[in-house]
Amino acid sequence: QVQLVESGGGVVQPGGSLRLSCAASGIIFSMNAMGWYRQGPGNKRELVAGISAGGRTKYAESVEDRFTISRDNAKNTVYLQMNRLKPEDTAVYYCNAGGIYSADISRLGPYWGQGAQVTVSS
């Protein structure tokens, strides 16, 4: 049974930082691409960042100079470091496993976490 458990969400002021974590079990983590998606109020779920099994990263244009995705295969965990947060970053952030992320392709995988709320507000 695949489980993805997010943590690290919360409320932060504009300009602040948060780090999300996603701990995975039930998959061979080192062989799976991982992604972070988000869904804000009234919006569709969108890709924020993805990281391949080999460590290649891909970002949405809106976050690529502020957010960093990374993975620790020894801990079966993927991270999303979010800096210089803006109110428009407010959303539920979801961890995803088993997708494909390359220069030409972004494809989500079949496994999802439960989501972590991030609220950016003064």
N, C-alpha and C positions, 0 to 999 in steps of 0.2 A: 504494500500500500504506500503510495507516494504521499508525502506530507511536505508542505512548504509553510514555514512559520515566520511571518514578518514581525519585526519589532523596531522600536526607535522612533515611531511617529510622535506627534505632539503639536503644541502651539508655540510659534516662534514669531518674533517681530520681523518686519521687513529688514533685509540686510543680514539677518542671522543665518545660522547653520544648523543642520541636523544630519545625522547619519542613520540610514535605514539598514537593517540586517535581515537576511532571509536564510534560515537554516533548513537544509534539505535532508530528507531521509527517504529510503525506498527506491532511490535511483543511484546509478553509478555517476556520482556528481561530476567527477573529473572528465567524463565523456559527454557531458551535456552542456549545450549553450544555455545561458540564463539571461533573463530580461526583466526589466522593471517597466511597468505600464502604470498609467494613472487615469483616473476618471474624475473630472471636476463636475460641479453642479451644472446639470443641463448639457453636459458634453459627452461625446463618445469616448470610449476607452482608447488611449493612444500610447504608442511606444515612447518611452522616455530614454532608455538606454539598453543596449544589449551587449553581451560579452560571449565570444565563442569559447569552445572548449580549449582552444589554444591561446586565449587571452586577447584576441582582437576585439576592439570595442567599436560601438556605433552609437551615435547620439542624435536625438531630435535637435533641430537647429535652435530651438528656443532655450536649450539648456547646455549646449556643448561647451560653453566657456565658463560654466558655473558648477556643473555636476560631474562627478567621477564615479564610474562603475568599476568594481574590482572583485576578485574572487580569491578565496583561500581554500584550495582543494583539501588541505589537511583537516580543515574544520567543516567541510561541506557547506560553506557559507558564501553568499554573495552580498556585497555591500553597495550602497548608493550614498556617496558623500554629496550633500547638497549645500552649496555656499551661495551667499548673496541672494537669499530667497526673496521672492516677490509675492505679492498677494495673488497673482494669477497662477502661482504654483500650488495653491490650495486645492487639494484633491485627496481621494483615496488612492494610495499607491499599492500596486499588486506585484508580487513576484511571480515569474513564469519560468517554467523549465521545459526544455526539449525543443526549442525553436531553432531558427537559423538566422544568423546576423552576419552579413558581409557587405561589401561596398554596394552590391547590386540588389541584395535581397534582405528583406525583414519579414520574418514569418514566425508567428507565435507558436509556442508548443502547447501540448494538451494539459499541462498541469499548472494549477493556480494556487496561490496562497489565499488567505482570508482577507487580506487587505490591511493597510495601516493608514490611519487618517493623519494628514499633514495640513495644518492650518497656519497660514501666514497672515498675521493681523496685528495692527498696533492697538 
